[in-house]
């Protein structure tokens, strides 16, 4: 048995879904421990593209159990839509291969409206949320007024009473700012109908995971978003509302730290970011090149991703706080045609050299990235299947990442398909 956590080392969109899909072959249970349907994991299997938002990527493999943990905030309607979409594509989804924590908090329609209202009210200071209601749901969780899955499926009468009261509160605010009132009766009807379908999926997933470990079965934790969207370690306040680092996998699943054997960090061969917030190595020319190629659009929102050169300050700190045992580098082929590749080795701020990112978002905005330019390989890598067959300059590029992060590179992505990942 070996239990593995997969974590993004940047601002999300690193290609974690593909790495999880690859590792699932030798895994028994795949766990999603945090986040909501603001995340989008894209996997291409046998030429078919799947975009998963709440369900772990392991659902694409027969015979694997997928678990949505207690740390996830779950939109019941969005989840059922995702289940139906997978079934339409021929993927089996049932309580036999998907279980959802009865402690998972629910994203409600008023959370989505509140998210949109708060983002609009920030004006120039907007965070860049997906407006899926994730932040308000986590806010209600911390405020201890949230709705959990067991409330919906276990006590529909009490759930409905609380729902009507909460919507009445929200409608006072919505009306005061000119927003439309929510229809409590229609919302209740939709959610109670969803409850009938979700009841067989609802269980104590902590007990399921611990039983699996006692039976010698292996667990794979699929992190959502990335290290720099972590509510504590990220570029606050331009972050998500959960702990996206490796520690969040434990609290979001009920699996203790001593049961974790391996943490895999995932980073692109360059850097991207969706939404607002500091991005020291952002380069508009690089972004234009990717966008013209049809690359780097958000899987959840379709927004153009901001693109920049690889930032080793970010990956270095991510390796520290997550305890990476190894790195997976994705989309190395995205740099195939570059004659030269700038790499940020450190920052300068007010005359000081920084090897690690500052805590303040204002300071993060002011840092000056210091680059070292490495020679490109200008060779198509998409057909390479062995690590040692990569171009010499590509190998040197990967070696520099290892040196700066003190973490070995064990996987390299050279294309979007499942079979375009080189295992070292």
N, C-alpha and C positions, 0 to 999 in steps of 0.2 A: 504493500500500500504506500502511495506517495500522494500527498496533498499539495496542490500548487495554486498559487494566486497569480493572476495576470493583471498587470497594472500599467496604465498609460503614463509615460514619462514627460508628457507635454501638456497641451490644453485639450486633450481628447482628440478623436479622429485619427489616432495613430495606426489603426489597423488591428486593434485588439481582437475584433470578431474573427478575423482570419486566423490569427494565432491560436485563439481558443478552439476554433473549428479543427485546426490541425492537431492540437494536443488531445482533443476529445477521443480520438481513435483508441488511445490507451487509458481512458478514464471511464469510471463507472457512473459518476454523478457530477453534473455541471450546475453550479450555484451562481445566481445573480444576487449579490448582497446589498446593493444600494442603488440610489438614483431612481428615475422614473422613465416615462416615455419621452423625455427630452433627449435621451441617448439614442443613437442609431448605429447598429453594427451591421456592416455590409459583408456578406459572404457569397462568393460565386462557387457553386458546386455543379459539376457536370454541365457547365455552360449556362446555368440558370442563376440569376441574381436574387438573393434574399436579403431584405432589409428588416432586421429585427430590432424592436424597441424595448420590449419588456421581457420577452421569452429568451432564455439563454440560447446561444448558438448551437449548443449540443442537441437541440431538438432536431437538427438535420441528420443526425446519426441514429439509425435504428438501435433499439436495445439500451439506450442511455436514459437515465432519469434526470430530469431538469427540475430545479427548485428555485422558486422566487422567494427570497428570504425576508425576514422581518424588517430589515433596513430599507426595503424598497417602498416607494410610494406608488401605488397602483391605481390607474384610472380603469375602473371595471369595464366601461364601454370600449375604451381603446384596446384593452386586453382581448375582449371577445372578438373585436374586429381583426386583431392580429392572428388569433387562433383560426378564425374562419378563412383568412387570407392564405395561411399556410396549408390548411386542409384543401383549399381550392387548387393549390399547386401540387397536391399529392403527398404532402407531408403528414404523417400520423401525429395527431395531438389529442391526448385523452388523459384522464386522471392516472392512467397506467404509466405515462412518461412525463407528466407535469404535475407538480404539487406546489401550492402557494401557502405561505405562512399565514396562519390565522391572526398573527400579530401585525401583519403589513398594514400600513395606513392607506386610506383611500383618497385619491384625488377626486374632488367633487366639482360639479359645474361652477359653483361659486368660487372655487379656488382659481379656475381658469380666468374667470371674469376679473377677480381681484388682481391676478398677475398682470393682465393687460392694463388695468387701471393704474396700478403702481408704476409700471414701466413707462406709461404715457406721462404720468405726473412728474417723472424725474427729468423730463426735458433733455437738455444737453448732457445731463449726468446719468443717462440710462445705462443699464448694465449689459443689455443685449441678451435677455432671457429668451427662451423659446416660446414663452407665453402659454405653456402647457399646465400651469398651476402648481409647479413643483415647489417653488419657494414658499407660497402661502400654505401648502399642505405640510411641509416640514415645520413651518411656523406654528401651525395649530398643534402639531405633534409636541413641540417643545412647550407650548402654552397649555398643554394637557386638555385640549378641547377637541382633539381629532377624532375621526371615525376609523375604526379598524375593521378588517375583513370579518372578524368574528361577530362584530356588531351587526353587520348587514345580513349575514347568513344565519346567525344564531338567535337573534332577537329582533325580528323585523318591526314589531310594534313599537318598542322603545326607540329603535333606529329612526323610524318615521317621525315620531314625536320630536326627537332631537333635530332631525333634518329640517322640519318645518320651522322650528324656532331659530335655527341658524340662518336659514334663508331669509327669514323676516328681518333679522339683524342686518344682513348684507344688503337687502333691498333698500333699507333706509339710506345707506351710504350711496348705493348705485343711483337712486333717484335724485339725491342731493347734487350729484355731478352730471346729471342729464343722461345717465345710462338707463337702459331698459330694465324693468323688474324681471326677476326670474320667476317662472311658474313652478311653484313648489309641488303641486299635484302631478304635473307632467314629469318632473325630475324623479319624484318618488316612484312613480309607475315604472319608469325606465330602469331605475336601479333595482327595484324589487324583482323585475323580470330578469335582470342580469344575475341576481342572487340565485335564482333557481338553476341557472346553468353553471354557476361557479361553485356551488355547494360541494360537489364531488371532488373538486380540486383543492378545497380548503382543509388544511391539517396543521398539526404541530410539527413543523419542519425541523425544529431543533432535535426532536426525538428521532425523526427519520434520519437525519445526518449522523447523529451519534450511533444509531443502530448500524448504519452503513459502515462506519469506521470500525465498530466492534466486529463486523463480519469480514473485515479486511478489504473493503472496497475503497477505491481512490476517489478523491474529491478534486474538482477543478473550479476555482472561483473566478468568475468573469467580471472584472471591474468595469464600471461605466465611467464616462468622462475621462479625466486625466489628473495627474498630480497637481497641476497648477489651477485646477478648478476646485480643489479641496477647500472646504469652508475654513480650515485652520491654516493649512500650509500653502494655499494658493495665493493668487494676486488679488487679495481681498480689497474692495468688495466685489470685484469682477470675477465672481466664482459661482459655483452651484451651491446647493444648501445641504450637502451631505459630505461625509468623509470618503473621498475617492482614493485615498492611499491604502496601503496594505492592511493597516490597523482596522479600517472600516469594514474589511471583509470578515473580520472576526466578530465585531459588534453587530454587523448586519446579518449574521447567519447563526450566531450562537455557538460557533466552533472556537475553542480557545486557542491562543497563540502557539502553545507548545505542540499542537497537532499539525502545524504548518511546516512542510519540509522544504519548500522551494518558492521563491518569488521571482517571476519573470517580468522584466520591464520592457515595454514596447515603445519604440520611438521611430518616427520617420527619419529618413536620411537627410531631411531638411526639417523645417518647422512650419506648422500652420496653426491658425487660431480662427474660431468663429465668434462673433460678438465683439463687445467693447473691451477695453482694458489695454494695459501696456504690452508691447510686443517689440523688444529692442532690435531684433534682426529682421524686421519686416522689410520686404523689398518688392515694390510694385511691379518692376519689370519681370521678376520671377513669377509673381502671381499672374500677370497677364499671359505669360507663356503657358502656364498650367491651365488657365481658364480657356485659352484658345484650343488647347488639346482636349477639352471636355473634362478635365480633371479638377478636383478640389472644389466640389460643391457639397454642402452639408447633407448628410443622409436623412436627417430629420426635417430640416426646414428648406433645403434647396438653396440656402444662401451661399454666396461665393465665400470661400475661405480666404482669409488673409494668409499670405505665404511669405516665408523668409528663409534665410540660410540656417544651417544647423547651429543651435545655441547650446554649447557644452556646459555653460553655467547652469542651465535648467536641468540637463540630464544628470550632471554631477550631483546636484542637490537632491533630485528625485531618487537617485541610487542610494543616497544616505538615508532619507526618511522612510523609504520603503524597504530597505534591506535587500536590494536586488541581488540575486545569485547569478543572474545572467541577463543578457539583453537580446531582444529580437529587433532587428533593423528592417523596417518596411520601406517599400517603394524606392529601393536603391536605383532601379531603372529610371526613375524620374530625373536622375542627374546624368544619364548616359551621354547626352549630347553637349555637356558643359566642358569647355576647354580648361577652365579654372573654377575652383569651388572654394569660396570663402567660408571659413569656419570660425565662429566666435569662441575664443578661448577664455576670455574674462571681460569684465566691465571696468570702466573708470567712472567714478562719481566724485566730483569736487576734488580732483587730484589724487584720489585713492583708488587702488586696484582692488576689485572685488572678484573673488573666485566663486562666491555664492550669491544668490539673489537677495536684495534688500527686502525687509518686511513691508515697508511703506509703498503703496501703489504710486504715490507722488514721486518717490525716489526712483521707483522702477521706470517711470515715464522719463526720468531725466538721465538715466545711465547711458553711457556711450559704449556700444559694443566694440571690442577690439578683436580684429580678425587676423587669422593666419590663412593665407591662400595656398591651397593644395592643388596639385595638378589633376585635371580630370582624366578620364579613361577613353572618352569618345568612342565607345564600343557598345554594341547592343548586348545587354546582359540578360534579356528576357528568356533566352533559351538555355542559360547555364543551369546545370543541375548539381554540380559539386563545388564546394567552397573553394578548393584549391584551383579551380578552373576560372575563377573570376579574374578580370584584368589586374595586373600588378598594382596599378594606381588605385583601383577599387579596394584591393586588399590592404593597401597602405592607409586608405581613408578609414576603413573599419578598425585597423590597428590603432589609429590615433584616437578613435572613440574609446576603445578599450583602455588605453593609457590614461586618458583624462578622467574617466569615470571609475577606474579600477574595477571594471566588471567585464567578464568575457562575453563576446558576441557569439551566440550559439545558433541563431536563425537569421536568415536574410531573405527578404521578399524581393522578387524581381519581376513581379506581375500580379494581376488580380486573382488568378485562378488558384485553386487549392494546391495544385501540383507545381506552382511557381514559388515555392518556398524552399530555400536551401537549408538543410539541416547539417550543421557542422559536427 
